[in-house]
Amino acid sequence: MLRVADEFKEAMPWVEKYRPESVFSPNFINQKLIINNLRTYAENPEKNMPHLLFSGPPGTGKTTAALALARDVLKESFRPDTLLELNASDERGIDVIRTKIKDFSSMQEFIDVPFKIIILDEADSVTRDAQNAMRRVIEIASHNVRFILICNYADEIIDPIKSRCAIMRFKPLNREDMKRHLGYIAKQEGINISADCLDALVFVGQGDMRKSINALQMATSVVEEGEKLKPEIIYELEGFVVPVCIDEIIMLVMKQPVDRAAREDAFNKLLGHFKRLKGISSKNLIIQLFKAFSALRIKDIKKMARLIDDLATIDHRITLKATDEVQLVTLATDIWDLMKP
């Protein structure tokens, strides 16, 4: 019988279950230089650790690294009165700085911790006025508080805050390392997974480890016992087109026949492919088409430039809530006309 703690861990989402809890964990993927720096801070925080600003794409380990560092610094004193964790996308105004952050910073100091820690996730959502107020708090509270600010875009953070922090830029994760980690999780969960499925998980994640792990857990949950997990299941669940369909679209566009009747037939097949893509994320389709055409290394630079412009235009229209079906048929027509021999 599992202990309560073990039962709780078994019920956790895999993203949380396999999240490294220490900067000394071997399960951190890539970001070696950053993790080495964080280990130095964890070993002697009072002497070494400055305020920190983590920036980079989603799912590259920023929040995980911040929480792991906080655990290593605070040790047994990792608790709500020594660690304040906020998400700025929910609480982005100046009142949060004046109340929660300022109050936490001015609370009594504790002899069992080197300093208190404030983790502010999605800090690039904080308004300019609130950032200016926070700059002053960072300045005043430096003797007993360390800030760890997390954002996708460091350019959205005002310069006075950036100058007070050590900036660490998290890079997109390496495909092979992602596959290795996903394979490790699958093995721990007793799942037999093929190389094609690992490729599919990495592709749908688009560099986001969190997204790939969630896709793995979701895909394995819908597969009946005794059945084998297939890449098609992963693509479908995540709203991507099966690669075979993308290959057929590319072939129709790039190998247009000269004969008029044959051209009409090929064009109608192309439109049919696009019309059958209901339920697929339009943005994902555009990503897949962009990657597929880029892989062709088209020699005509003007054609490639116009193709990218067409994809960007359709993506923009869909973002503005234009009808997906109309835009995808328009895209099919534009690509067909652009690539004609």
N, C-alpha and C positions, 0 to 999 in steps of 0.2 A: 504493500500500500504506500502511495506517495505521501510524503510529508506535505503540510499545507503550503509551505514555500515552493516546493516542487510542483504541486498542483497549480499554483498561481502562475509559475513560470511556463508550464505547459500550455496554459490558456492564453498567454500573451501573444500579441502579433509578433511575427518573426522579426520585424524591424526593431522592436524593442528587445526581444529575446536575445538577438545577436549583436546588440549595440555594445561596443567596447566601453567598459566602466572605468578604465584607467588609461592614461596616456602611455603607460608602459605595456599595454596589451599588444600582442602580436597581430591582432585582428584589424588594426587600422590599415586602410588601403591607400597606397601612394602617399602623397604629402609628407615624404620622409623628412625633408628639411624642417618643415613646420613642427612636426611631432618631436623631432630632436630638440628644437627650441623649447617646446612646452615641457619636455622632460627636465630640462635644465631649470625651468621656473619651478616645477613641482618639487625638485630636490632641495631647493633653498629659496622659497617664495619671498620671504622678507627682504632678502638681498637682491634678488634678480627680477622679480615679476613686475612689469609695468602695466598700465592699462592696455587693453588689446582690442584691435579691430579686425575681425575676420570677414573677408569678402570673397565672393565666388559664386558659381552656379549652384542651384538647388541640388541636394543629395550628394554633396561632395565631402560631408563630414564636419561642417562648421559647428553645428549645435552639439553634435556628439563630442567633438574635441573640447568645447567649452565646458560641458557637464563633466567630462572625464577629468579635466584639469581641476575643476572645482572640488570634485571628490578627493583628488590626490592632495590638494592644498588643505582642505578642511578636515579630511580624515573622519574620525568618529563624530566630529562636530558639524557634519553635513546635515543641516536642518533649516527650517524656514526662517529662524532668526539670524542665521549667518549667511544665507543665500537667498537672494531675491531674483526670481526668474519672471520676466515680462515678455509679452509679445506685442511689439509696437503696432502691428496691423490692427489690433483690437483697441489699444490704448496709445494713441499717437499725439494727443494734445498736450498743451502746456500744463494743464491741471495735474496730469500724471507725474510730471517732473516735480511740481510744487508739493504734491502730497506723498504719493507712494515712495518715489525715489529719494526725495529730500528727507522724509521722515525716517526711512530705513537707514539712510546715511548718518543721521544725527542720533540714532539710538545708541545706547551705552555700548562701550567696547567690551570684548570678551577676552579673558586671559588665555583661553584654550585654543584660540585661532590667531594666525598672524594678521589677518584682516578679514572683513566681510567681503562678499562678492556679489555684484549685480550683473546678471546676464540679460541683455536687452536684444531679443531676437527681432529680425526684420527692422533694424534701426533706420534703414533708408525710407521707411514709411513715416518717420517722425517729422512733424512740421518744422519749418525753419525757426520759428519763434521758440518752439520747444527745445530744439537743438541748442539754441543760444542760451536758454536757461540751464540746460544740462551741462553745457561747457563750464558754467560757473560752479555747479555742484561738483563736477569732476575735480575742479581746481581746489575747492575748499576741503573736500572729503578724502583727498589722496592719502592722508596719514592713516586712515582706518578702513578704507574701501578701495577695491579694485573693480573697474568696469570691464566687462567683456561685451563689446558691441558686435552684432552679427548682421550682415547685410548681403544682398546680391550685387549691389552696385555702390562701390566706395565713392564714386563721384557725387552721389546724392548726400553725402555727409559733409558738413561744413568744414573748411580748412582748420579753424581753431580746435575742433575736436580731433581731427586726423593728426594734427601736430602733437597732441597730448597722448597719442596711442602708438604702440608698435603695430604696424599694419601687416597682416599675413594674408596673402592671396592664395586661396585654395583653387587648384587646377582641376579641370575635368578629369575623371578617372580613366585610367588605362583599361582598354577593353579586355586584355588578357587577365589582368588582376581582378576585374569584375567577374569574369567567367570563373576564375579560380575560387573566389569567395562564394559565389552562388553555388558552385559545385560542392564546396565545404558545407554550406547550409543544407543542401539536398541530402548529402551523406549523413549529416547529424540527424535529419528527420527520417532517414530510412527510405529515401526516394531514389529510384534508379532513373537518371536523367541523361539524355543523349547530348552530344555536342551540338546538334542542330537546335535543340531546345535552349541550350545555353546561349547560342548565338542570337536566337529570337528574343530571349530575356534582355540581353545586353542592348539589342537594337531598340526594343520598345522603351527601355529606360532612357535612351538618348543621353547617357552620361550621368543619370540620376540613380544612384545605388538604391535609394529608398524605394523608388518606383519599380525597379527591377525585382527587389525582394518581395514587394507587395504583389507584383505580377506572378511571381513563382508560387506564393502561398495561395493566391486566388485560383491559378490554373490547376494546382494539385488538388484543390478542394472540390473541383467540379468533375474530376476524372473518377469514374467508377472503379471500385476495387478490382484488380486484375487487368484493367485497361492500361495502355501505355500513353504517357503524355506526349502529345504531338505539337510541333511548332505552330500548326494552324490554330490550335486552341488558344495559344498565347496571343497570337496576332488578333484573333477575333475578339477575345475578352478585352484587349487594350485598345480596340478601335482602329487597328491598322489593317491595311490590305495585305492579303497573302502575297508573298513575293512573286509567285508564279503569275499572278494577275498583272503585277507591275511589269514583269518581263514581257508579257503578251502585249501590253500597251506600248511599251518601248519598241517592240518588233514591228507592230503595225505602223507606228509613226516613222520609224527610221527606214523601213523597207517598203515604201509606197510604190505600188505598181504604176506603170506608165499608161497601160490600157485604161480607157475611161470607165468601162463597165467594172473592171476589176478594182479601180480606184474607188468607185462608189460603194462597192461591196465592202472593201477594207475600211472605208470611212464609217459606214453604218455599223460595222463590227466594233470600231473604236467607240462610237457613241453608245453602243450597247453595253460595253464594259463600264463606262462612266455612269450610265443610268442604273446599273445593277449595284452600285456602291452605296446604296441607302443604308444608314446605320453606321457607316464608317465615318470617323472624324475627318472632316475636310482638311483640317490643318495637318493631321498626320499624313494624309494622302499627298499633300503638297510637299511635306518633308521627304517622303519616300521618292516622289518624282524628281525632286531636286538632287537627292543623293544618287539616284539611278542615272540621270543625265550627266551629272558630274563625273561619274565613273566611266562614261563613254569617251571622255576627253575629246569633245567635238573640236575639230581644227578651226572651223569658221568662228572666230571670236565674236563677230557681230551677231551671229545667230545665237550663240551662248548667252551673250549680254541681253538680247531681246527676250530669250527664254526665261532668264532669271527675273527680268522686269515683269513679264507676264505672270509668273508664279507669285511674285510679290504683290502685284496689283489684285489678283484674285484673293490672296490671303487677306489683304487689307479690306476688300469688299465684304468678305465673310465675317471679319472681325466687327464690321459695322452693321452686322445682322442682315446682309443681303441673302436672298434665297439660295441655299446650298446647291440645289439641283440645277438651277439656271446658271450659276457661276461655274459649276463643274463642266457642264456642256459647253459653255463659253471657253473654258480652259482647253477642252478637247479640240475645239475648232481652231483656237489660236495656235496650239502646238502643231496640229496637222498642217495648217497653212504655213507656219514658220519653217517646218522641216521638209517641205515638199522638194522633190529633186529638181 
